[in-house]
Amino acid sequence: MKLFFTYSFIRDYQGLPEPLQKTVDQKLKLFLGNPRHPSLNIKKMQDPRNIWEGRITKGYRFTFQMEEDTCLLRRIGTHDILRTP
């Protein structure tokens, strides 16, 4: 799987505290190796654009879209990002 990052994802990531950025890095490695890992809690959002969400921690999520073997990471942050995935 190939990962691509939107400008919004990069901006969101850079705004996170460094310890949380390290957690994000670990979760994204896990996502690359096993996107169905239970700790990621991946689920489809109710959005016509086929957007999915995954868990970083109890309070942080990331959103993405899949197209064959390519994943576009859209946003990362608290549950508030789910309003504008």
Backbone as a chain_set.jsonl record, in Angstrom:
{"seq": "MKLFFTYSFIRDYQGLPEPLQKTVDQKLKLFLGNPRHPSLNIKKMQDPRNIWEGRITKGYRFTFQMEEDTCLLRRIGTHDILRTP", "coords": {"N": [[0.849, -1.182, 0.0], [0.478, 2.234, -0.759], [1.068, 5.405, 0.697], [-0.383, 8.608, 0.688], [-0.397, 12.039, 1.514], [-2.598, 14.593, 2.426], [-2.545, 18.204, 2.296], [-3.928, 19.177, 4.491], [-3.765, 17.026, 6.314], [-1.006, 16.974, 6.817], [-0.63, 19.515, 7.954], [-2.301, 19.246, 10.225], [-0.947, 17.157, 11.538], [1.563, 18.327, 12.096], [0.787, 20.122, 14.024], [0.366, 18.621, 16.263], [1.365, 17.485, 19.567], [4.747, 16.417, 20.175], [5.075, 13.773, 21.451], [2.616, 12.608, 20.74], [2.797, 12.676, 17.979], [4.718, 10.69, 17.597], [3.258, 8.463, 18.392], [1.328, 8.489, 16.381], [2.974, 7.926, 14.181], [3.7, 5.278, 14.81], [1.19, 4.023, 14.726], [0.507, 4.423, 12.039], [2.439, 2.867, 10.786], [1.601, 0.383, 11.684], [-0.903, 0.354, 10.437], [-0.108, 0.262, 7.75], [1.045, -2.283, 7.678], [-1.006, -3.979, 8.607], [-4.001, -3.248, 7.974], [-6.378, -4.004, 9.107], [-6.09, -4.321, 11.782], [-7.231, -4.734, 15.088], [-6.815, -2.651, 16.995], [-6.821, -0.32, 15.56], [-9.402, 0.186, 14.879], [-10.893, 0.591, 12.441], [-13.371, 2.068, 10.425], [-16.07, 2.703, 8.162], [-17.123, 5.925, 7.284], [-20.187, 7.825, 7.365], [-20.405, 9.104, 4.624], [-20.624, 10.358, 1.386], [-18.328, 10.342, -0.142], [-16.798, 8.107, 0.251], [-15.166, 7.897, 2.618], [-13.074, 6.884, 5.272], [-12.449, 6.156, 8.756], [-9.969, 5.957, 11.346], [-8.488, 4.849, 14.457], [-6.222, 6.565, 16.532], [-5.575, 7.184, 19.23], [-7.531, 7.024, 22.247], [-8.814, 9.506, 22.086], [-8.095, 10.589, 19.625], [-8.309, 10.632, 16.071], [-7.922, 9.501, 12.648], [-8.557, 10.257, 9.208], [-9.262, 8.83, 6.005], [-9.048, 7.911, 2.497], [-9.465, 5.19, 0.258], [-8.082, 3.849, -2.705], [-7.762, 1.303, -4.647], [-4.547, 0.145, -4.222], [-3.703, 2.406, -2.912], [-3.61, 4.849, -0.407], [-5.099, 7.738, 0.711], [-4.362, 9.956, 3.081], [-6.333, 12.038, 4.938], [-7.161, 13.771, 7.197], [-6.184, 14.414, 10.635], [-6.67, 14.257, 14.107], [-8.548, 15.405, 16.996], [-11.867, 14.173, 17.853], [-13.319, 16.17, 16.648], [-12.449, 16.565, 14.029], [-13.867, 14.801, 12.566], [-16.15, 15.988, 11.733], [-15.49, 17.45, 9.506], [-14.223, 15.664, 7.431]], "CA": [[0.0, 0.0, 0.0], [1.172, 3.52, -0.817], [0.411, 6.468, 1.457], [-0.283, 9.991, 0.246], [-0.847, 12.929, 2.582], [-3.147, 15.884, 2.021], [-1.997, 19.351, 3.009], [-4.633, 19.247, 5.781], [-3.199, 16.018, 7.196], [0.337, 17.424, 7.213], [-0.817, 20.651, 8.876], [-2.825, 18.689, 11.481], [0.127, 16.374, 12.158], [2.573, 19.247, 12.621], [0.225, 20.798, 15.187], [0.258, 17.693, 17.391], [2.551, 17.409, 20.431], [5.719, 15.427, 19.694], [4.775, 12.395, 21.864], [1.477, 12.128, 19.967], [3.302, 12.427, 16.632], [5.369, 9.375, 17.624], [2.171, 7.484, 18.423], [0.768, 8.483, 15.031], [3.925, 7.208, 13.331], [3.578, 3.852, 15.124], [-0.111, 3.538, 14.234], [0.524, 4.385, 10.579], [3.213, 1.669, 10.43], [0.687, -0.731, 11.913], [-1.905, 0.455, 9.376], [0.511, -0.224, 6.518], [1.263, -3.72, 7.787], [-2.243, -4.71, 8.874], [-5.055, -2.239, 8.108], [-7.533, -4.533, 9.855], [-5.715, -4.557, 13.179], [-8.336, -4.272, 15.953], [-6.545, -1.416, 17.74], [-7.074, 0.822, 14.682], [-10.86, 0.382, 14.865], [-11.229, 1.181, 11.141], [-14.777, 1.953, 10.03], [-16.5, 3.613, 7.11], [-17.933, 7.052, 7.748], [-21.384, 8.076, 6.571], [-20.001, 10.185, 3.747], [-20.731, 9.85, 0.015], [-17.015, 10.318, -0.793], [-16.106, 6.872, 0.625], [-14.133, 8.253, 3.594], [-12.965, 5.973, 6.402], [-11.753, 6.699, 9.926], [-9.223, 5.017, 12.171], [-8.168, 5.359, 15.793], [-4.833, 6.727, 16.963], [-5.711, 6.978, 20.674], [-8.944, 7.125, 22.626], [-9.37, 10.793, 21.705], [-7.601, 11.065, 18.33], [-8.688, 9.838, 14.906], [-7.452, 9.934, 11.335], [-9.489, 9.928, 8.137], [-8.567, 8.476, 4.775], [-9.777, 7.318, 1.383], [-8.714, 4.127, -0.401], [-8.277, 3.611, -4.131], [-6.924, 0.135, -4.925], [-3.478, -0.006, -3.226], [-3.283, 3.75, -2.519], [-4.369, 5.434, 0.702], [-4.961, 9.195, 0.856], [-4.625, 10.378, 4.454], [-7.012, 13.328, 4.802], [-7.128, 14.599, 8.411], [-5.834, 13.756, 11.889], [-6.927, 15.132, 15.247], [-9.586, 14.966, 17.928], [-13.119, 13.805, 17.203], [-13.842, 17.319, 15.903], [-12.109, 16.466, 12.606], [-14.844, 13.939, 11.899], [-17.188, 16.856, 11.15], [-14.973, 17.848, 8.183], [-13.203, 14.626, 7.199]], "C": [[0.891, 1.241, 0.0], [0.365, 4.548, -0.03], [0.671, 7.811, 0.791], [-0.927, 10.851, 1.317], [-1.414, 14.209, 1.987], [-2.434, 16.987, 2.805], [-2.633, 19.451, 4.403], [-4.058, 18.249, 6.774], [-1.835, 16.472, 7.711], [0.248, 18.561, 8.221], [-1.309, 20.156, 10.238], [-1.718, 17.967, 12.254], [1.164, 17.289, 12.804], [2.091, 19.997, 13.854], [0.089, 19.906, 16.412], [1.506, 17.768, 18.267], [3.461, 16.266, 19.959], [5.432, 13.998, 20.167], [3.603, 11.793, 21.069], [1.889, 11.87, 18.515], [3.979, 11.056, 16.55], [4.327, 8.26, 17.654], [1.537, 7.36, 17.047], [1.674, 7.692, 14.099], [3.809, 5.695, 13.55], [2.271, 3.287, 14.566], [-0.143, 3.466, 12.708], [1.36, 3.208, 10.074], [2.352, 0.428, 10.594], [-0.371, -0.786, 10.809], [-1.346, -0.071, 8.055], [0.671, -1.742, 6.529], [-0.009, -4.532, 7.927], [-3.388, -3.72, 9.069], [-6.286, -2.721, 8.88], [-7.208, -4.828, 11.313], [-6.793, -3.965, 14.086], [-8.07, -2.951, 16.675], [-6.776, -0.167, 16.884], [-8.556, 1.153, 14.573], [-11.323, 1.093, 13.584], [-12.717, 0.995, 10.862], [-15.108, 3.018, 8.997], [-17.372, 4.699, 7.718], [-19.174, 7.166, 6.871], [-21.129, 9.316, 5.724], [-20.029, 9.65, 2.314], [-19.383, 9.754, -0.702], [-16.202, 9.079, -0.436], [-14.915, 7.149, 1.554], [-14.234, 7.304, 4.783], [-12.269, 6.686, 7.55], [-11.047, 5.585, 10.663], [-8.824, 5.674, 13.473], [-6.653, 5.446, 16.0], [-4.759, 6.462, 18.468], [-7.204, 7.065, 20.984], [-9.575, 8.418, 22.123], [-8.959, 11.317, 20.338], [-7.925, 10.078, 17.22], [-7.964, 10.347, 13.667], [-8.471, 9.505, 10.293], [-8.697, 9.685, 6.857], [-9.544, 7.97, 3.731], [-8.867, 6.28, 0.737], [-9.084, 4.064, -1.872], [-7.274, 2.539, -4.524], [-5.844, 0.015, -3.854], [-2.93, 1.336, -2.747], [-4.221, 4.298, -1.439], [-4.06, 6.921, 0.779], [-5.352, 9.561, 2.283], [-5.123, 11.814, 4.413], [-6.834, 14.248, 6.003], [-6.665, 13.746, 9.586], [-6.074, 14.743, 13.019], [-7.971, 14.535, 16.167], [-10.854, 14.617, 17.149], [-13.712, 14.948, 16.372], [-13.545, 17.223, 14.401], [-13.122, 15.62, 11.842], [-16.007, 14.745, 11.302], [-16.796, 17.319, 9.744], [-13.858, 16.898, 7.782], [-12.371, 14.904, 5.975]], "O": [[1.921, 1.284, 0.673], [-0.865, 4.56, -0.083], [1.792, 8.114, 0.384], [-1.895, 10.437, 1.955], [-0.78, 14.838, 1.14], [-1.808, 16.735, 3.835], [-1.952, 19.772, 5.376], [-3.879, 18.576, 7.947], [-1.548, 16.363, 8.903], [0.965, 18.57, 9.222], [-0.807, 20.584, 11.277], [-1.572, 18.143, 13.463], [1.592, 17.048, 13.933], [2.907, 20.462, 14.65], [-0.266, 20.385, 17.488], [2.589, 18.079, 17.772], [2.986, 15.272, 19.41], [5.533, 13.074, 19.36], [3.608, 10.6, 20.764], [1.38, 10.941, 17.887], [3.832, 10.346, 15.556], [4.502, 7.227, 17.008], [1.242, 6.254, 16.594], [1.195, 6.876, 13.312], [3.819, 4.923, 12.591], [2.256, 2.195, 13.998], [-0.749, 2.556, 12.142], [1.032, 2.613, 9.047], [2.368, -0.468, 9.75], [-0.691, -1.864, 10.309], [-2.042, -0.775, 7.323], [0.458, -2.405, 5.514], [-0.089, -5.652, 7.422], [-3.719, -3.381, 10.206], [-7.137, -1.916, 9.258], [-7.971, -5.51, 11.998], [-7.223, -2.83, 13.882], [-9.01, -2.203, 16.943], [-6.913, 0.931, 17.424], [-8.922, 2.273, 14.216], [-12.059, 2.079, 13.647], [-13.259, -0.096, 11.039], [-14.502, 4.089, 8.967], [-18.24, 4.433, 8.55], [-19.195, 6.652, 5.753], [-21.568, 10.418, 6.052], [-19.494, 8.57, 2.063], [-19.302, 9.144, -1.768], [-15.024, 9.003, -0.785], [-13.8, 6.691, 1.302], [-15.326, 6.967, 5.239], [-11.587, 7.691, 7.35], [-11.459, 4.426, 10.618], [-8.82, 6.9, 13.588], [-5.912, 4.516, 15.68], [-3.981, 5.623, 18.923], [-8.031, 7.166, 20.078], [-10.754, 8.428, 21.767], [-9.422, 12.38, 19.925], [-7.832, 8.863, 17.394], [-7.461, 11.47, 13.639], [-9.168, 8.506, 10.472], [-7.622, 10.248, 6.649], [-10.695, 7.646, 4.025], [-7.651, 6.462, 0.674], [-10.251, 4.207, -2.24], [-6.09, 2.818, -4.713], [-6.171, -0.196, -2.686], [-1.814, 1.4, -2.232], [-5.445, 4.219, -1.549], [-2.901, 7.317, 0.897], [-6.523, 9.486, 2.653], [-4.432, 12.704, 3.918], [-6.4, 15.389, 5.845], [-6.74, 12.518, 9.544], [-5.728, 15.92, 12.912], [-8.248, 13.337, 16.133], [-10.897, 14.755, 15.927], [-14.527, 14.703, 15.483], [-14.308, 17.746, 13.589], [-13.222, 15.711, 10.619], [-16.756, 14.237, 10.466], [-17.658, 17.551, 8.897], [-12.685, 17.272, 7.789], [-11.475, 14.126, 5.648]]}, "num_chains": 1, "name": "protein.A"}
